[in-house]
Amino acid sequence: MQHEIIDVGAALVVVFEGDIDLQTSPAARDALLAAVGQGKPLIVDLAKVGYIDSSGVASLVEALQSARKGGKDLSLAAVSEGALRVLKLARLDSVFPIHDSRDAAVGAAG
């Protein structure tokens, strides 16, 4: 798994690529919490995530809780089919704001 954090002015976008699983979720968690700590709305781009397991989902949930505690929004963008399937199984598709594209998420954030 790789990640990149992009400052788009109104928000930060964390772009993940690869699988987010037990091995890689600690790095994903660190990236998410560091981005939340910057005090801007956060968009998590999951377009290039083929698979996410429960540990990856837990990292997303922790970041969402941390963002909300700080009064900031966290949304998901361009969620891949595989990742969306896992989110729906956990019924988290109704917890996270999910946008069809990164541009739509950025527009909603700012």
DOBASE-576602 format. One record per atom (N, C-alpha, C, O): x, y, z; residue in one letter. Coordinates in steps of 0.001 Angstrom, whole numbers, padded with zeros to 6 digits, always signed. Example, Ala and Ser with C-alpha at 12.3 -4.5 7.8 and 13.67 -1.06 7.14 Angstrom:
+013190-005690+007800A+012300-004500+007800A+013200-003300+007800A+014236-003319+008465A+012850-002250+007080S+013670-001060+007140S+012900+000030+007870S+013409+001138+008039S
! end
This chain:
+000835-001171+000000M+000000+000000+000000M+000886+001244+000000M+001892+001322+000706M+000483+002193-000803Q+001137+003493-000838Q+000082+004549-000580Q-001112+004315-000767Q+000543+005724-000145H-000406+006820+000048H+000259+008142-000301H+001483+008276-000303H-000583+009094-000591E-000135+010446-000891E-001147+011394-000263E-002350+011132-000296E-000666+012491+000309I-001561+013498+000871I-001455+014748+000005I-000368+015288-000200I-002598+015195-000496I-002646+016336-001398I-003474+017439-000750I-004613+017211-000343I-002901+018625-000656D-003620+019786-000135D-004301+020468-001315D-003637+020987-002213D-005638+020464-001304V-006400+021075-002410V-007011+022402-001981V-007960+022880-002601V-006477+022988-000936G-006960+024278-000455G-008048+024141+000583G-007817+024366+001771G-009238+023771+000136A-010371+023653+001048A-010307+022382+001896A-010981+022284+002921A-009506+021421+001474A-009465+020125+002153A-008130+019444+001882A-007342+019884+001045A-007899+018362+002613L-006776+017475+002322L-007341+016198+001719L-008389+015708+002139L-006636+015672+000733V-007039+014413+000118V-005952+013389+000410V-004782+013608+000094V-006340+012276+001011V-005421+011165+001220V-005767+010124+000162V-006871+009580+000136V-004797+009863-000707V-004995+008910-001798V-004251+007634-001444V-003034+007642-001263V-004992+006537-001346F-004384+005237-001076F-004347+004413-002359F-005231+004505-003211F-003298+003610-002464E-003170+002706-003601E-002673+001361-003090E-001681+001291-002364E-003364+000301-003470G-003004-001043-003018G-003978-001533-001961G-004992-000893-001685G-003657-002669-001378D-004521-003264-000373D-004269-002639+000998D-003132-002342+001365D-005356-002450+001743I-005241-001998+003131I-005685-003173+003997I-006875-003455+004138I-004695-003844+004569D-004962-005056+005327D-004184-005026+006643D-003633-003993+007025D-004145-006146+007319L-003505-006209+008635L-002063-005722+008588L-001592-005092+009535L-001369-006002+007512Q+000031-005605+007384Q+000183-004102+007132Q+001101-003476+007662Q-000699-003528+006337T-000541-002133+005919T-001432-001146+006677T-001229+000064+006577T-002399-001637+007421S-003336-000728+008091S-002663+000184+009131S-003127+001310+009309S-001590-000242+009830P-000957+000714+010748P-000427+001959+010021P-000544+003069+010540P+000144+001788+008842A+000633+002940+008069A-000542+003784+007576A-000461+005012+007554A-001630+003126+007181A-002820+003858+006750A-003393+004668+007909A-003773+005827+007739A-003452+004054+009074R-003959+004735+010274R-003114+005963+010581R-003650+007043+010829R-001793+005799+010566D-000897+006919+010851D-001103+008063+009862D-001143+009229+010255D-001234+007727+008580A-001438+008750+007548A-002757+009480+007762A-002822+010705+007659A-003804+008724+008058L-005119+009328+008263L-005136+010248+009478L-005643+011367+009405L-004588+009782+010585L-004611+010589+011808L-003719+011825+011677L-004037+012882+012222L-002602+011694+010956A-001745+012859+010718A-002488+013891+009876A-002390+015091+010130A-003229+013425+008879A-003994+014343+008027A-005122+015005+008820A-005357+016204+008676A-005814+014241+009648V-006881+014806+010490V-006305+015886+011395V-006945+016910+011635V-005109+015658+011890G-004467+016598+012792G-004140+017940+012160G-003822+018891+012873G-004209+018038+010842Q-003905+019302+010166Q-005085+020260+010163Q-004955+021404+009727Q-006245+019798+010651G-007363+020702+010889G-008206+021083+009690G-008978+022039+009766G-008083+020372+008598K-008912+020646+007424K-009863+019475+007202K-009611+018371+007684K-010957+019711+006475P-011783+018569+006075P-010913+017560+005338P-009966+017932+004645P-011239+016294+005492L-010424+015228+004916L-011237+014407+003933L-012380+014037+004200L-010632+014134+002803I-011227+013277+001782I-010293+012095+001608I-009089+012275+001423I-010837+010887+001665V-010042+009678+001498V-010421+009066+000152V-011539+008588-000039V-009469+009092-000770D-009674+008576-002124D-009299+007100-002133D-008138+006741-001936D-010298+006248-002363L-010088+004796-002348L-010228+004171-003738L-010501+002976-003857L-010043+004970-004782A-010220+004473-006149A-009258+003344-006490A-009607+002440-007248A-008053+003387-005937K-007030+002403-006290K-006786+001381-005189K-005740+000734-005146K-007772+001243-004295V-007685+000235-003238V-008477-000982-003697V-009702-000935-003810V-007774-002057-003956G-008444-003266-004421G-009137-004027-003310G-010170-004661-003527G-008562-003961-002116Y-009082-004742-000996Y-008834-003984+000297Y-007771-003392+000486Y-009806-004006+001174I-009645-003453+002523I-010263-004446+003495I-011383-004913+003289I-009526-004768+004557D-010070-005711+005541D-010540-004954+006778D-010567-003724+006794D-010906-005699+007804S-011485-005073+008994S-010504-004137+009689S-010922-003143+010282S-009226-004431+009627S-008252-003537+010264S-008160-002214+009499S-007973-001160+010107S-008288-002263+008189G-008317-001043+007389G-009574-000241+007642G-009531+000985+007740G-010693-000935+007748V-011956-000270+008053V-011878+000382+009430V-012367+001496+009617V-011266-000303+010392A-011112+000261+011732A-010284+001549+011690A-010556+002486+012441A-009291+001595+010827S-008486+002815+010678S-009330+003962+010138S-009201+005100+010591S-010189+003667+009178L-011087+004689+008631L-012055+005201+009699L-012286+006405+009814L-012612+004284+010471V-013568+004658+011515V-012879+005513+012585V-013444+006503+013050V-011673+005133+012967E-010944+005921+013968E-010668+007330+013446E-010794+008304+014188E-010298+007438+012187A-010051+008756+011590A-011336+009581+011542A-011313+010784+011801A-012455+008937+011212L-013741+009633+011183L-014094+010166+012565L-014519+011313+012699L-013922+009346+013585Q-014218+009777+014954Q-013316+010925+015378Q-013775+011874+016013Q-012053+010847+015035S-011109+011899+015380S-011449+013203+014658S-011379+014279+015252S-011813+013109+013394A-012196+014299+012637A-013434+014944+013246A-013483+016161+013422A-014421+014137+013562R-015661+014678+014142R-015422+015319+015496R-016041+016333+015819R-014526+014736+016301K-014185+015347+017599K-013599+016740+017402K-013807+017637+018218K-012869+016904+016313G-012266+018192+016021G-013170+019116+015222G-012751+020196+014807G-014408+018690+015008G-015359+019516+014271G-015123+019550+012778G-015582+020469+012099G-014416+018566+012256K-014108+018505+010824K-014822+017335+010170K-015207+016370+010831K-014989+017441+008865D-015627+016383+008090D-014590+015424+007523D-013455+015808+007240D-014995+014186+007364L-014200+013186+006664L-015148+012470+005716L-016196+011975+006131L-014781+012419+004455S-015609+011723+003477S-014741+010809+002630S-013519+010949+002587S-015385+009886+001968L-014708+008953+001068L-015040+009328-000367L-016133+009813-000660L-014086+009098-001255A-014289+009450-002656A-013851+008317-003566A-012887+007606-003283A-014574+008162-004660A-014214+007217-005726A-013892+005836-005160A-012890+005225-005531A-014727+005358-004279V-014478+004089-003589V-014547+002934-004588V-015533+002780-005309V-013493+002133-004620S-013439+000993-005540S-014536-000016-005207S-015079-000028-004101S-014842-000843-006169E-015892-001847-005987E-015593-002774-004812E-016475-003072-004006E-014334-003229-004721G-013951-004133-003632G-014066-003491-002272G-014571-004105-001332G-013600-002255-002157A-013679-001549-000867A-015128-001242-000516A-015522-001361+000644A-015926-000847-001505L-017326-000524-001244L-018101-001752-000765L-018983-001648+000087L-017764-002899-001316R-018428-004136-000899R-018203-004379+000597R-019133-004745+001315R-016970-004175+001063V-016658-004371+002481V-017380-003331+003336V-017925-003665+004387V-017387-002080+002895L-018082-001028+003649L-019574-001317+003745L-020190-001079+004784L-020152-001825+002671K-021585-002153+002697K-021857-003338+003621K-022858-003344+004338K-020981-004333+003612L-021158-005477+004513L-021147-005037+005972L-021885-005573+006799L-020310-004065+006276A-020218-003547+007644A-021251-002453+007900A-021311-001891+008994A-022060-002155+006891R-023088-001109+006950R-022509+000277+007221R-023170+001141+007796R-021270+000468+006798L-020619+001755+006994L-020841+002697+005820L-020437+003859+005866L-021479+002199+004774D-021798+003075+003640D-022835+004123+004051D-023004+005134+003369D-023520+003880+005157S-024474+004878+005657S-023861+005768+006738S-024488+006733+007175S-022646+005450+007167V-021956+006232+008191V-021031+007260+007547V-020988+008415+007969V-020297+006838+006533F-019374+007722+005833F-020080+008436+004687F-020819+007802+003934F-019869+009741+004541P-020299+010393+003302P-019429+009837+002165P-018202+009859+002255P-020063+009345+001107I-019331+008756-000015I-019676+009513-001284I-020845+009671-001637I-018626+009983-001968H-018790+010730-003216H-018281+009889-004378H-017350+009098-004230H-018908+010072-005539D-018547+009294-006722D-017144+009606-007227D-016493+008745-007818D-016673+010825-007002S-015361+011212-007506S-014658+012113-006498S-015280+012667-005592S-013357+012244-006679R-012583+013144-005825R-013053+014583-006026R-013171+015339-005062R-013322+014963-007281D-013781+016333-007565D-015095+016641-006854D-015272+017738-006325D-016023+015673-006838A-017295+015875-006154A-017078+016054-004658A-017737+016879-004026A-016154+015281-004092A-015870+015393-002666A-015231+016737-002338A-015567+017356-001329A-014309+017191-003189V-013671+018485-002974V-014709+019599-003071V-014685+020540-002278V-015620+019498-004038G-016683+020492-004181G-017580+020547-002965G-018007+021625-002551G-017867+019397-002393A-018721+019343-001200A-017997+019896+000021A-018627+020445+000925A-016672+019753+000049A-015889+020202+001199A-015673+021715+001178A-015495+022334+002227A-015689+022301-000005G-015349+023709-000020G-016265+024527-000848G-016089+025742-000947G
! end
